[in-house]
Amino acid sequence: MSASRSLPLLCLCLALLSHFAAASPRPRDPRFSAEDIAAVEAALPRHKKSSKSTFFEVDRPLHPPKGSSGPCSTLLLSHSFAFTLTKPPVTATYSPPPCLQRAGAAGALSLAVLEWRAECRGVQYDRIFGVWLGGAELLRGSTAEPRRGGVAWSVSKDVTKYAPLLAAAGNATLAVYLGNLIDDTYNGVYHANLTLHLYFRRRAARSPPPAAPPADAIVPVSRSLPVNDGLWFVVQNATDVQSARVAVPPNAYRAVLEVYVSSHYADEFWYMNTPEQNGPFREVTVLLDGDVVGAVWPFPVIYTGGINPLIWRPITSIGSFNFPTYDIELTPFLGKLLDGDHHEVGFKVTNALSSWFVGANLHLWVDGKSAKTAAGVISYDAPKLAGSIVSRSDDGIDGEHEATASRNITAAGWVMSSSRGNVTTTFTQRLRFANTNVVSGHGSAQAINQTTEAVTDVAGQGQQMVHQSFPLYIFLGGDGGGTASQRLMRRVEIGFEESRVIGGGGGTATTSTLRNRQAAAAEVTLRDDAVVGATWRMHQTYAYGASDGACYVRNVSSVGYDVLFDHYDASCAAAGTLGR
C-alpha cells in the first residue's frame, strides 16, 4: 500500500546527520575514490597519462570599455597551499598600486580584474577557497580536482564594484584561505598566484557613466582575523544564526547587501536530500535586528569533485570556479539604520544540515553634500515561507518526494538627501521552488528534477529588475547490481538563466540576458568492485547579449579529457539565436 504524508518545510524536526570532521572528504559518489581516479588514468593512452590538463569554466571574457588604458598589473600574493586545513589564512599587506594612486583614486577606474591562477599535481580532493580584502570577500571558488599528471586553471573576476576598497588610502590586509589536507594518500599541493589588473579611463575619452556606479564605501559582514578558517560564518543547522554588528554612515542614501554562500559536508548536495535529510529545499534568510529583510535561494553549484569528478574534466560546472553572489536591497530600511546605533545583520539557513559558509559585504552610497540624510520606512511585508514535502513510498526506501516552496518579500522606504532630494525605494522579491526526487531500484537509483525561480525588483534608488531561473536534473543509477560486472551511470543537466534591466526611470536603461546550460554524463565500469573503465562527456552552450553591445556566445563539447569543438562569437546576432 502506498503511504503519503505532507510536512511543512519549517517543521521538519528530523534527526540531523552527524557532523563530518573537518578533515573528512565531502560526500560524493561513494564508489569513486582517488584510487578509482588512478585506475581510470592507468587505462589512458601513455601520452595522456602524464600530461598536465587545463580545466576551465565557461564564462564571457572581460574587456575594458573603449578608450581605456592598461592593464596595470600587480601580483598580490603567491603561495603554495599544502596542509592548511584549520590553520589561519595566508595574509599579505595591500596598499593601492601606484597606478591607481596616480589615477586619482577610484574615479578614473574603468575595470578591475582579480585573476586567480593555480595548478596542482598528484592526488587531492577539490577544496574551497576565499579571498578577502580588509575583511570584505572578493572571490569564492572551488579548486580543480587534480590528476597525477597535473592540472592548471584560472579565474578572472570583475571586481570593479570593490573600487572603494582597492583605492582606500593606507594599508589593508589581504587574506586568502584554502583549506587543504596532506596525508599519505592525498599529496596534492595547490600553487596559486593572485594578480590585480587595473584599467583606467583616458582623460580625452568620452564614455557614458555606468548605469550602476559602484558604492562609495563597503562594510564587511563577516568574521574578523585572527581565525583558523575562512572569514565566512559557518551555519551548522536550521536553528543556528550567525551575525555581525554594523554601523551605517549618517549621510548614506543607498544600501545593498551582497551575499556569498556555499554548502558543505552533510549539505553539499542539499538538492538531492530526502525528507529524512530535511528535504531538498534551502533558503538563506537575511535578518536585520532579527527581522527577515531578504532571502537567497542559492544556485546549486556543483564542485569539481561532485556527483562524479570525471564529469567536470576538463569543462567544470557552472559557477564552480567563481561562485555567484546575491544582492539584497536594504535601502528601504535606512530609516532604521540611520539612527546612529549599530545594527545586527544575521544569516539563517532553512532546513540546514551542517554546514553552510555565509558572508556578505554591505555596499553603501553616501551623499558628499549632506552631513546627514533623513529616511523612513513606509511599508514592510515578509510573510512566512510557504512550502511542503509530499512523499509516496511502497517499501520505505523507494518512492517519490515532491517539495515546493514560495516566498514574497516587499519593503518600501524614503530617503531625503541634499543631492538627490526625496526618493522612495521599493524592494520586492518573488521566489518559487519545486523539486521532485524519485528513488527506485531499492535505493540504487535516484532522479532529481528541480527548478528555482527568483524575481527581484528595485524601483527608486538603483532601479533594476532581475529574473533568474536555475533548472537542474540529476540521475544516478546503474546496472548489473550484485554481479561481478557493474556499470554506474551519472547524468547532470543544469542551467543558469538570467535577465536584467538596470536603470531607466527617466534615464537610459541597460538590458542583458544570459542563458548558460550544461548537459553531462559519465559511465563507470566495475569488475569485482574495482574500476576497470570509464567514459564521460560534456556539452555546454553559453549565450549572453546586452543592449550596450557586450555580447558573447560559446558552444563547446568534450569527451574524456579531449575538447571536441569550442566555437565562440562576440556578436549580438549570435547571442540572440543560440539555444532557442
PyMOL commands that set and color helices and strands:
alter all, ss='L'
color gray80, all
select helices_A, chain A and resi 9-11+34-42+46-49+98-102+105-108+160-167+265-267+270-272+275-277+309-312+331-337+572-577
alter helices_A, ss='H'
color red, helices_A
select strands_A, chain A and resi 3-8+53-54+68-81+90-94+109-120+128-133+136-142+151-158+172-178+190-201+217-221+233-235+242-246+252-263+283-288+291-296+326-329+343-350+356-366+374-381+386-393+399-417+421-440+445-459+464-479+485-502+510-527+530-546+552-559+562-569
alter strands_A, ss='S'
color yellow, strands_A
deselect
rebuild
show_as cartoon
